[in-house]
Amino acid sequence: MDRTKYHQIRTGRPATLASNGMVTSPHSLATAAGVDVLRAGGSAVDAAIATSAVLAVVYPHMTGLGGDAFWLVHDGASGAVKYLNGGGKAAAGSTLEAFAQRGLPEIPLIGELPATLTVPGAVASWISAHEAHGRLPLARVLASAVGYARDGFPIGRRLAGFIEVMRDELAQQPEAAALFLPGGTPLRAGATLRNPGLAATLESIARDGWSGYYEGAVATEMERYARESGGFFRREDFAKQRAAWGAPLEGHYRDVTIYNTPPPTQGFTVVEMLNLIEPHEPHRMQHLGADHVHLLVQAKQVAYHDRDRVLADPAFADVPIERLISKEHARERGRLIDMRRALRWDELPSWGSLAGDTVYMAVVDRDGNAVSLIQSLYGIFGSCRVAGSTGVVLQNRGSYFSLDPAHPNRLEPGKIPLHTLIASMAKRDGKLWAVLGCMGADGQPQIQLQLYSALVDFGLDIQEAIEMPRFLSGRFALGEERDTLHIEARFPADTLRELEARGHLLDRWGDWNELAGHAHGITIDPRTGALSGGSDPRSDGAAIGW
């Protein structure tokens, strides 16, 4: 991947303040669509669906109707926080034997196989959330997304840059090439992107809800594409796809109660990392100093090792989640943390990559209802495949399955793969205080950890926390060392020198780097109820309130 094509970032914006409602997301058009729904009397869930749907149109390299989604929903009246699992399930024909017969030792990242391995789950989650908490008709909620897909929108430099980066992969399929490489030339910044097929699919959902996507003409076309391309999913797989409500994970850090998404997502790692760092009293450290960064990186190493050993779909594997998020477990595992030297990957082996693209959005309405929603295609443009005439870019999340029959995350029909997608909320004194999240695959827990520490330990506001220089520990590509610590150059020079002295292998980024992820969030003032919204300048986003 050519990282020189990423847009250069310079910023210093204030937090957005409002009283009646707030939406923040990685694209301003999507945020505006969500606020429009709030002003029309829609709920936080209505606004989240509107925002998510527009992002599926205007940020097709990161999200879409062909991906999965996970939600936390806060009820303003009762204070209850619910979890909604919109993970797509593996098709009936996607077995270990099927890959063995094809002579494949691992699941590819690009192409028809990962594209059709799991049924997209995001739309099912939209419908379940709307049925439970929607106020406006689905057609009104999806109107902006339909319009942008049908009439087009001007693409920005980021999307244009990603099209250029992935041009060879997109060129492999006529439907993908027609959308993003018309006439064989990648779309440039300012060009208009139209996707009439996606507009028709959105209209089908607006008209018929769940059946508008998982039955009828859309599902028929999805199956046709899979059959003719040698893929996996079929109409009967679509008929089984439903989202499921459940309970979120709950942890405690200092005076804050943290909520996150449970397995099959990696949300427990955020709680575990906070448990690991709390005894070290990071609030007494220098925020951008070497001790603070070193501590957070060591906590990540430990928590990710736990993740890679046990995390899988809890319907298929025993995931000891209560143990993993307990303070006792953190005390035991915390003995591995050495403040004098870096904990090496070969001491705590792990796998995976930081590469991955996702969108996160946060919404709070005037009644105190809130949504923390994460949705993704996994890789850039997912599988780089479009499902025939539907205009839907399909994810490659199925590539996260293991083909090792002994691994808890092994491929099995009906199973949801290990998910890097996580969404978070937090309360103080029993009241909703923060709604935040980010994109970034394996980087997501690390970014949430940095945000919570900035907010809780150092008292930054949400925009300041998002704009702080950021690091990500791990690798973006197979050629990189697992010990690599990617770090933005705005950290003090003394901090960078000391980290190297402690054994960290630094990849010194520029002042800002989009690879450090897109974070967004909303906080609520406990005294006045005022909403503060933050949006990441590493994205095209905005926090807008009213």
C-alpha positions as CSV (number, residue, x, y, z in Angstrom):
1,M,0.0,0.0,0.0
2,D,1.4,3.4,-1.0
3,R,1.1,5.5,2.2
4,T,2.2,8.7,0.4
5,K,-1.3,9.0,-1.1
6,Y,-3.0,9.7,2.2
7,H,-4.2,13.3,2.7
8,Q,-2.1,15.5,4.9
9,I,-3.8,16.7,8.0
10,R,-3.5,20.0,9.9
11,T,-6.0,21.0,12.5
12,G,-6.9,22.6,15.8
13,R,-10.7,22.7,15.9
14,P,-12.8,23.1,19.0
15,A,-15.4,20.6,20.2
16,T,-18.9,21.1,18.8
17,L,-21.4,22.1,21.5
18,A,-25.2,21.7,21.4
19,S,-28.2,21.1,23.6
20,N,-30.8,19.1,21.7
21,G,-28.9,16.4,19.8
22,M,-25.6,15.5,18.3
23,V,-24.2,13.2,15.6
24,T,-20.5,12.6,14.8
25,S,-19.1,10.4,12.0
26,P,-16.2,10.2,9.5
27,H,-18.1,12.0,6.7
28,S,-19.8,15.4,7.0
29,L,-22.6,14.4,4.6
30,A,-23.5,11.4,6.7
31,T,-23.4,13.4,9.9
32,A,-25.7,16.1,8.4
33,A,-28.1,13.3,7.3
34,G,-28.3,12.1,10.9
35,V,-28.9,15.5,12.3
36,D,-31.6,16.1,9.7
37,V,-33.4,13.0,11.0
38,L,-33.0,14.2,14.6
39,R,-34.5,17.6,13.7
40,A,-37.4,15.8,12.0
41,G,-38.3,14.1,15.2
42,G,-36.3,10.9,14.7
43,S,-34.7,8.9,17.6
44,A,-31.0,8.4,18.1
45,V,-31.5,5.0,16.4
46,D,-33.2,6.6,13.4
47,A,-30.3,9.1,13.1
48,A,-27.7,6.3,13.4
49,I,-29.3,4.3,10.6
50,A,-29.5,7.4,8.4
51,T,-25.8,8.2,9.1
52,S,-24.7,4.6,8.6
53,A,-26.7,4.4,5.3
54,V,-25.1,7.6,3.9
55,L,-21.7,6.3,4.9
56,A,-22.4,3.2,2.9
57,V,-22.8,5.4,-0.1
58,V,-20.1,8.1,0.4
59,Y,-17.4,6.0,2.2
60,P,-17.6,2.7,0.2
61,H,-13.9,1.9,0.9
62,M,-14.7,1.5,4.6
63,T,-18.3,0.5,5.0
64,G,-21.4,-0.6,3.2
65,L,-24.5,-2.8,3.0
66,G,-22.3,-5.8,2.4
67,G,-20.7,-5.6,5.8
68,D,-21.4,-6.1,9.5
69,A,-22.3,-3.8,12.4
70,F,-22.4,-3.9,16.2
71,W,-24.3,-1.5,18.4
72,L,-24.6,-0.2,21.9
73,V,-28.0,1.5,22.5
74,H,-28.7,3.6,25.6
75,D,-32.3,4.2,26.7
76,G,-32.6,7.7,28.1
77,A,-35.6,6.9,30.2
78,S,-34.3,3.8,32.0
79,G,-30.6,4.2,31.7
80,A,-30.3,0.7,30.3
81,V,-27.5,-0.1,27.8
82,K,-28.2,-2.9,25.3
83,Y,-26.0,-4.6,22.8
84,L,-27.0,-5.5,19.2
85,N,-25.0,-8.1,17.3
86,G,-25.1,-7.5,13.6
87,G,-22.4,-10.0,12.7
88,G,-22.8,-11.9,9.5
89,K,-22.9,-15.7,9.7
90,A,-20.9,-18.1,7.6
91,A,-22.8,-19.8,4.7
92,A,-23.8,-23.4,5.0
93,G,-21.2,-24.4,2.4
94,S,-18.3,-22.6,3.9
95,T,-16.4,-25.4,5.6
96,L,-12.8,-26.4,6.3
97,E,-13.3,-29.2,3.8
98,A,-14.3,-26.7,1.1
99,F,-11.1,-24.8,1.4
100,A,-9.0,-28.0,1.6
101,Q,-10.6,-29.2,-1.6
102,R,-9.6,-26.0,-3.3
103,G,-6.0,-26.4,-2.0
104,L,-6.0,-23.2,0.0
105,P,-4.0,-23.1,3.3
106,E,-5.7,-19.9,4.3
107,I,-8.7,-17.7,3.4
108,P,-7.8,-15.1,0.8
109,L,-8.3,-11.4,1.6
110,I,-9.6,-10.4,-1.9
111,G,-12.0,-12.0,-4.3
112,E,-15.2,-14.0,-4.5
113,L,-14.4,-16.5,-1.7
114,P,-14.2,-14.0,1.2
115,A,-16.9,-11.9,-0.4
116,T,-19.4,-14.7,-0.2
117,L,-18.2,-16.6,2.8
118,T,-20.4,-14.7,5.3
119,V,-23.8,-13.2,4.8
120,P,-23.8,-9.4,5.4
121,G,-25.2,-8.6,8.8
122,A,-25.4,-4.8,9.0
123,V,-28.8,-4.4,7.3
124,A,-30.4,-7.0,9.6
125,S,-29.1,-4.9,12.6
126,W,-30.6,-1.7,11.1
127,I,-34.0,-3.4,10.9
128,S,-33.9,-4.8,14.5
129,A,-32.8,-1.5,15.9
130,H,-35.5,0.4,14.0
131,E,-38.2,-2.0,15.0
132,A,-37.2,-1.5,18.7
133,H,-36.4,2.2,18.8
134,G,-37.4,3.9,15.5
135,R,-39.8,6.8,15.4
136,L,-39.8,7.7,11.7
137,P,-40.6,5.5,8.7
138,L,-37.7,3.7,7.3
139,A,-38.2,5.4,4.0
140,R,-37.7,8.8,5.6
141,V,-34.6,7.5,7.5
142,L,-32.9,6.2,4.3
143,A,-34.0,9.1,2.0
144,S,-30.6,10.9,2.1
145,A,-28.7,7.7,1.3
146,V,-31.0,6.9,-1.6
147,G,-30.5,10.4,-3.0
148,Y,-26.7,10.4,-2.8
149,A,-26.6,6.9,-4.4
150,R,-29.0,7.8,-7.2
151,D,-27.9,11.4,-7.9
152,G,-24.3,11.1,-6.9
153,F,-21.9,13.1,-4.7
154,P,-18.5,14.6,-5.1
155,I,-15.7,12.4,-3.8
156,G,-13.0,13.7,-1.6
157,R,-9.3,13.3,-1.7
158,R,-9.3,10.4,0.8
159,L,-11.7,8.2,-1.2
160,A,-9.9,9.1,-4.4
161,G,-6.6,8.1,-2.8
162,F,-7.9,4.7,-1.7
163,I,-9.3,4.1,-5.2
164,E,-5.9,4.7,-6.6
165,V,-4.2,2.5,-4.0
166,M,-6.6,-0.4,-4.7
167,R,-7.0,0.1,-8.5
168,D,-5.5,-3.2,-9.5
169,E,-7.8,-5.1,-7.2
170,L,-10.9,-3.2,-8.2
171,A,-10.0,-3.7,-11.9
172,Q,-10.4,-7.4,-11.5
173,Q,-14.2,-7.3,-11.4
174,P,-16.3,-5.5,-14.1
175,E,-18.9,-4.3,-11.6
176,A,-16.3,-2.8,-9.2
177,A,-14.3,-1.3,-12.1
178,A,-17.5,0.3,-13.6
179,L,-18.1,2.1,-10.3
180,F,-14.7,3.3,-9.3
181,L,-12.6,3.0,-12.5
182,P,-14.9,4.3,-15.2
183,G,-13.2,3.9,-18.6
184,G,-10.3,2.3,-16.8
185,T,-9.4,5.5,-15.0
186,P,-9.6,5.9,-11.2
187,L,-12.1,8.6,-10.1
188,R,-10.3,11.8,-9.0
189,A,-11.1,14.1,-6.1
190,G,-14.2,16.2,-7.0
191,A,-15.6,13.7,-9.5
192,T,-19.2,12.6,-9.0
193,L,-19.7,9.0,-7.9
194,R,-23.2,7.5,-8.7
195,N,-24.3,4.0,-7.7
196,P,-27.9,3.5,-9.1
197,G,-27.8,-0.2,-8.2
198,L,-27.2,0.7,-4.5
199,A,-29.9,3.3,-4.7
200,A,-32.4,0.6,-5.8
201,T,-31.2,-1.8,-3.0
202,L,-31.7,1.0,-0.4
203,E,-35.2,1.7,-1.8
204,S,-36.0,-2.0,-1.5
205,I,-35.0,-1.9,2.2
206,A,-36.9,1.3,2.7
207,R,-40.0,-0.3,1.2
208,D,-39.9,-3.8,2.6
209,G,-37.5,-3.7,5.5
210,W,-35.7,-7.0,6.3
211,S,-37.2,-8.8,3.4
212,G,-36.2,-6.0,1.0
213,Y,-32.6,-7.2,1.4
214,Y,-32.6,-10.8,2.6
215,E,-35.5,-12.0,0.3
216,G,-36.8,-11.0,-3.1
217,A,-34.8,-9.5,-6.0
218,V,-31.8,-8.3,-3.9
219,A,-31.2,-11.8,-2.4
220,T,-31.8,-13.4,-5.7
221,E,-29.1,-11.3,-7.4
222,M,-26.7,-11.9,-4.5
223,E,-27.1,-15.6,-5.0
224,R,-26.7,-15.4,-8.7
225,Y,-23.4,-13.5,-8.3
226,A,-22.2,-16.1,-5.8
227,R,-23.1,-19.1,-7.9
228,E,-21.6,-17.8,-11.1
229,S,-18.4,-16.7,-9.4
230,G,-17.8,-19.9,-7.5
231,G,-18.8,-18.3,-4.1
232,F,-20.5,-19.7,-1.1
233,F,-23.7,-17.9,0.1
234,R,-27.2,-18.9,-1.1
235,R,-30.8,-17.7,-0.6
236,E,-31.3,-20.0,2.3
237,D,-28.2,-18.5,4.1
238,F,-29.8,-15.0,3.7
239,A,-33.1,-16.2,5.1
240,K,-31.4,-17.2,8.3
241,Q,-29.6,-13.9,8.9
242,R,-31.0,-12.0,12.0
243,A,-29.4,-9.6,14.4
244,A,-29.5,-10.5,18.1
245,W,-30.0,-8.3,21.2
246,G,-27.9,-9.0,24.3
247,A,-26.1,-7.5,27.2
248,P,-22.9,-5.4,26.8
249,L,-19.7,-6.0,28.7
250,E,-19.3,-3.8,31.8
251,G,-16.0,-2.7,33.4
252,H,-14.9,0.0,35.8
253,Y,-12.0,2.4,35.5
254,R,-11.5,4.8,38.4
255,D,-14.9,6.6,38.7
256,V,-16.1,5.6,35.2
257,T,-18.3,2.6,34.2
258,I,-17.2,1.4,30.7
259,Y,-19.5,-0.5,28.4
260,N,-18.3,-2.4,25.3
261,T,-19.3,-5.0,22.8
262,P,-18.9,-8.7,23.9
263,P,-17.7,-11.7,21.8
264,P,-17.4,-12.3,19.0
265,T,-15.9,-8.8,19.1
266,Q,-12.7,-7.9,20.8
267,G,-14.4,-5.3,23.2
268,F,-13.2,-7.2,26.3
269,T,-9.6,-6.1,25.5
270,V,-10.5,-2.4,26.3
271,V,-11.8,-3.4,29.7
272,E,-8.8,-5.7,30.3
273,M,-6.3,-3.0,29.3
274,L,-7.9,-0.4,31.6
275,N,-7.8,-3.0,34.5
276,L,-4.1,-3.6,33.7
277,I,-3.1,0.1,33.7
278,E,-5.2,1.3,36.7
279,P,-2.8,0.1,39.4
280,H,0.0,2.0,37.9
281,E,-1.9,5.3,38.3
282,P,-1.4,6.7,34.8
283,H,-3.1,10.0,35.9
284,R,0.1,10.7,37.8
285,M,2.3,10.3,34.7
286,Q,3.1,12.8,32.0
287,H,0.3,12.4,29.4
288,L,2.6,12.3,26.4
289,G,5.6,10.9,28.3
290,A,7.4,7.7,27.8
291,D,6.1,6.0,31.0
292,H,2.5,6.5,29.9
293,V,3.0,5.3,26.3
294,H,5.1,2.4,27.5
295,L,2.4,1.3,30.0
296,L,-0.4,1.4,27.5
297,V,1.7,-0.6,24.9
298,Q,2.5,-3.3,27.5
299,A,-1.2,-3.6,28.5
300,K,-2.0,-4.0,24.8
301,Q,0.5,-6.8,24.4
302,V,-1.0,-8.8,27.3
303,A,-4.7,-8.3,26.4
304,Y,-4.2,-9.1,22.7
305,H,-2.4,-12.3,23.6
306,D,-5.5,-13.3,25.6
307,R,-7.7,-12.3,22.7
308,D,-5.8,-14.4,20.2
309,R,-5.9,-17.5,22.3
310,V,-9.7,-17.6,23.2
311,L,-11.8,-15.1,21.2
312,A,-14.4,-16.6,18.9
313,D,-18.2,-16.8,18.4
314,P,-19.6,-17.6,21.8
315,A,-22.3,-19.7,20.2
316,F,-19.6,-22.1,19.1
317,A,-16.8,-21.7,21.6
318,D,-16.4,-21.2,25.4
319,V,-15.1,-17.7,25.8
320,P,-14.2,-17.1,29.5
321,I,-15.3,-13.5,29.3
322,E,-16.0,-12.8,33.0
323,R,-12.6,-14.0,33.9
324,L,-10.9,-11.9,31.2
325,I,-12.5,-8.6,32.3
326,S,-12.0,-9.3,36.1
327,K,-9.7,-7.2,38.2
328,E,-8.2,-10.5,39.5
329,H,-7.2,-11.6,36.0
330,A,-5.6,-8.2,35.5
331,R,-3.6,-8.6,38.7
332,E,-2.2,-11.9,37.6
333,R,-1.5,-10.9,34.0
334,G,-0.2,-7.5,35.1
335,R,2.9,-9.2,36.5
336,L,4.2,-9.4,33.0
337,I,4.4,-5.6,32.6
338,D,7.9,-4.3,33.1
339,M,8.2,-0.5,33.1
340,R,11.9,-0.7,32.2
341,R,11.7,-2.6,28.9
342,A,9.4,-3.5,26.1
343,L,7.5,-6.8,26.3
344,R,8.5,-8.6,23.1
345,W,6.0,-10.3,20.8
346,D,8.0,-13.6,21.0
347,E,7.4,-13.5,24.7
348,L,3.7,-13.2,24.1
349,P,3.0,-14.5,20.6
350,S,0.1,-13.1,18.6
351,W,-1.2,-12.8,15.1
352,G,-3.2,-10.4,13.0
353,S,-2.7,-7.0,11.4
354,L,-3.6,-3.4,12.1
355,A,-4.8,-3.0,8.5
356,G,-8.5,-2.6,8.2
357,D,-11.1,0.0,7.4
358,T,-14.3,0.7,9.3
359,V,-16.7,3.6,10.2
360,Y,-17.8,4.6,13.6
361,M,-20.7,7.0,14.5
362,A,-22.1,8.3,17.8
363,V,-25.5,9.8,18.3
364,V,-27.3,11.4,21.2
365,D,-30.9,12.7,21.0
366,R,-32.8,15.2,23.1
367,D,-34.3,12.5,25.3
368,G,-30.9,11.1,26.3
369,N,-31.1,8.1,24.0
370,A,-27.8,7.3,22.5
371,V,-26.2,5.0,19.9
372,S,-22.6,3.8,19.6
373,L,-22.4,2.1,16.2
374,I,-19.5,0.5,14.4
375,Q,-19.9,-0.8,10.8
376,S,-17.3,-2.2,8.4
377,L,-16.3,-4.1,5.3
378,Y,-13.0,-5.0,7.0
379,G,-10.4,-4.3,4.3
380,I,-10.2,-1.3,2.0
381,F,-13.3,-1.9,-0.3
382,G,-13.7,-5.2,1.6
383,S,-13.3,-8.0,-0.9
384,C,-13.1,-5.5,-3.8
385,R,-16.2,-7.2,-5.2
386,V,-19.6,-5.8,-6.0
387,A,-22.6,-8.1,-5.7
388,G,-23.8,-8.0,-9.3
389,S,-26.4,-5.3,-10.1
390,T,-27.1,-4.6,-6.4
391,G,-24.3,-2.0,-6.1
392,V,-23.3,-3.6,-2.8
393,V,-19.6,-3.8,-2.0
394,L,-19.1,-7.1,-0.2
395,Q,-16.9,-7.4,2.9
396,N,-14.0,-9.8,3.4
397,R,-14.6,-10.3,7.1
398,G,-14.7,-14.0,6.6
399,S,-11.0,-14.0,6.0
400,Y,-10.6,-13.5,9.8
401,F,-11.6,-17.2,10.3
402,S,-8.9,-19.7,11.0
403,L,-8.5,-22.8,8.9
404,D,-6.8,-24.5,11.9
405,P,-9.4,-27.2,13.1
406,A,-8.1,-26.8,16.7
407,H,-8.5,-23.0,16.9
408,P,-11.7,-21.7,18.6
409,N,-12.1,-19.2,15.7
410,R,-12.0,-22.0,13.0
411,L,-14.4,-21.7,10.1
412,E,-17.8,-23.4,10.6
413,P,-21.2,-22.9,8.9
414,G,-23.5,-20.5,10.7
415,K,-20.6,-19.0,12.7
416,I,-19.7,-15.4,13.1
417,P,-15.9,-14.7,12.7
418,L,-13.8,-13.0,15.3
419,H,-14.5,-9.3,14.9
420,T,-12.2,-6.4,15.5
421,L,-15.3,-4.1,15.5
422,I,-16.1,-2.6,18.9
423,A,-18.2,0.2,20.2
424,S,-18.2,1.9,23.6
425,M,-20.1,4.0,26.1
426,A,-19.4,5.2,29.6
427,K,-21.3,6.4,32.6
428,R,-20.3,8.6,35.5
429,D,-22.4,8.6,38.7
430,G,-24.9,6.4,36.9
431,K,-25.5,8.9,34.1
432,L,-24.4,8.6,30.5
433,W,-21.2,10.5,30.1
434,A,-19.5,9.4,26.9
435,V,-20.2,7.7,23.6
436,L,-17.1,6.9,21.6
437,G,-15.4,4.6,19.2
438,C,-13.1,4.5,16.2
439,M,-12.0,2.5,13.1
440,G,-8.7,0.7,12.8
441,A,-9.1,-3.1,13.0
442,D,-6.6,-4.3,15.6
443,G,-6.0,-0.7,16.5
444,Q,-9.5,0.0,17.8
445,P,-9.0,-1.1,21.4
446,Q,-5.7,0.8,21.5
447,I,-7.3,3.9,20.3
448,Q,-10.2,3.6,22.8
449,L,-7.6,3.1,25.6
450,Q,-5.8,6.3,24.6
451,L,-9.1,8.2,24.4
452,Y,-10.4,7.0,27.8
453,S,-7.0,7.8,29.4
454,A,-7.0,11.3,27.9
455,L,-10.5,12.0,29.1
456,V,-10.5,10.3,32.5
457,D,-6.8,10.6,33.6
458,F,-6.0,14.0,32.1
459,G,-9.3,15.8,31.8
460,L,-9.2,16.6,28.1
461,D,-12.4,17.4,26.2
462,I,-13.5,15.0,23.5
463,Q,-12.0,17.0,20.6
464,E,-8.7,17.4,22.4
465,A,-8.6,13.7,23.2
466,I,-9.2,12.8,19.5
467,E,-6.6,15.2,18.3
468,M,-3.8,14.1,20.6
469,P,-0.9,12.4,18.9
470,R,-1.6,8.7,18.6
471,F,0.3,5.4,18.5
472,L,-0.6,1.9,17.3
473,S,1.4,-1.1,18.3
474,G,1.6,-4.0,15.9
475,R,2.0,-4.5,12.2
476,F,0.2,-3.3,9.2
477,A,1.6,-5.8,6.7
478,L,3.2,-9.2,6.9
479,G,6.6,-7.8,6.2
480,E,6.6,-5.6,9.4
481,E,7.9,-6.7,12.8
482,R,5.2,-7.5,15.3
483,D,7.0,-5.3,17.8
484,T,6.6,-2.2,15.6
485,L,5.3,0.8,17.5
486,H,3.9,3.2,14.9
487,I,3.8,6.7,16.4
488,E,2.9,10.2,15.3
489,A,5.8,12.7,15.4
490,R,3.9,15.2,17.6
491,F,5.0,13.2,20.7
492,P,7.9,15.0,22.5
493,A,11.3,14.1,21.2
494,D,12.4,13.0,24.7
495,T,9.5,10.5,24.7
496,L,10.5,9.0,21.4
497,R,14.1,8.6,22.5
498,E,13.2,7.0,25.8
499,L,10.8,4.5,24.1
500,E,13.6,3.4,21.8
501,A,15.9,3.1,24.8
502,R,13.4,0.7,26.4
503,G,13.4,-1.5,23.4
504,H,10.5,-0.3,21.3
505,L,11.0,-0.5,17.5
506,L,9.6,2.8,16.4
507,D,8.0,3.6,13.0
508,R,8.1,7.4,13.1
509,W,5.1,8.7,11.3
510,G,4.6,12.4,10.4
511,D,2.7,14.7,12.6
512,W,-0.6,13.2,11.5
513,N,-1.3,9.9,9.9
514,E,-4.6,8.5,8.7
515,L,-3.4,5.0,9.5
516,A,-3.7,6.0,13.2
517,G,-7.5,5.6,12.8
518,H,-10.6,7.7,12.8
519,A,-12.1,8.3,16.2
520,H,-15.3,10.1,17.0
521,G,-17.2,10.7,20.2
522,I,-19.8,12.7,22.2
523,T,-19.6,13.6,25.9
524,I,-22.4,14.9,28.1
525,D,-21.7,17.5,30.8
526,P,-23.1,16.0,34.1
527,R,-24.1,19.4,35.4
528,T,-25.7,21.1,32.4
529,G,-26.5,18.2,30.1
530,A,-24.6,20.1,27.3
531,L,-23.4,17.8,24.5
532,S,-19.8,18.1,23.3
533,G,-18.9,16.4,20.0
534,G,-15.5,15.5,18.6
535,S,-14.6,14.4,15.1
536,D,-11.2,13.0,13.9
537,P,-9.3,15.3,11.5
538,R,-7.8,12.1,10.2
539,S,-11.2,11.6,8.5
540,D,-13.6,13.6,6.4
541,G,-16.0,13.8,9.3
542,A,-17.8,16.4,11.4
543,A,-19.6,16.6,14.7
544,I,-22.8,18.5,14.2
545,G,-25.4,19.3,16.9
546,W,-28.6,21.4,17.2
